[in-house]
Amino acid sequence: MSNKLAAIKESLMVFLKKREVVLFLIFFVISSLSFGLGYLYAKDYNIAPIIIEKNC
């Protein structure tokens, strides 16, 4: 059992050392935070649109 966990941990560490994976994860986290915070901010501060009436 311990050997399997050690092998999984070692293969995971080799996988996470790849630069592309780390950059993708950082990009994904920043994008998710940006979208989530923007959604929450827009939901709380939604103002009714300005309606301009024309006199014809």
C-alpha positions as CSV (number, residue, x, y, z in Angstrom):
1,M,0.0,0.0,0.0
2,S,2.8,2.4,0.9
3,N,4.6,1.6,-2.3
4,K,1.5,2.5,-4.4
5,L,1.1,5.8,-2.6
6,A,4.8,6.6,-3.0
7,A,4.6,5.8,-6.7
8,I,1.5,8.0,-7.2
9,K,3.1,10.8,-5.3
10,E,6.3,10.6,-7.4
11,S,4.4,10.5,-10.7
12,L,2.3,13.5,-9.6
13,M,5.3,15.5,-8.6
14,V,6.9,14.8,-12.1
15,F,3.6,15.8,-13.7
16,L,3.4,19.1,-11.8
17,K,6.9,20.1,-12.6
18,K,6.0,20.6,-16.2
19,R,5.8,24.3,-16.9
20,E,2.8,24.2,-19.1
21,V,0.6,22.6,-16.5
22,V,1.5,25.1,-13.9
23,L,0.9,28.0,-16.2
24,F,-2.4,26.6,-17.2
25,L,-3.5,26.2,-13.6
26,I,-2.5,29.8,-12.8
27,F,-4.3,31.1,-15.8
28,F,-7.4,29.0,-14.9
29,V,-7.5,30.2,-11.3
30,I,-7.0,33.9,-12.2
31,S,-9.7,33.7,-14.9
32,S,-12.1,31.9,-12.6
33,L,-11.6,34.5,-9.8
34,S,-12.0,37.4,-12.3
35,F,-15.3,36.0,-13.7
36,G,-16.7,35.2,-10.2
37,L,-15.9,38.6,-8.7
38,G,-17.2,40.4,-11.8
39,Y,-20.4,38.4,-11.6
40,L,-20.9,39.1,-7.9
41,Y,-20.1,42.8,-8.3
42,A,-22.5,43.2,-11.3
43,K,-25.3,41.4,-9.5
44,D,-25.1,43.7,-6.5
45,Y,-24.8,47.0,-8.3
46,N,-27.2,46.5,-11.2
47,I,-28.7,49.9,-12.0
48,A,-31.8,50.3,-14.1
49,P,-31.0,51.6,-17.6
50,I,-31.6,55.2,-18.6
51,I,-34.5,55.6,-20.9
52,I,-34.5,58.6,-23.2
53,E,-37.9,59.7,-24.5
54,K,-38.1,61.5,-27.9
55,N,-40.7,64.2,-28.5
56,C,-41.8,63.8,-32.1
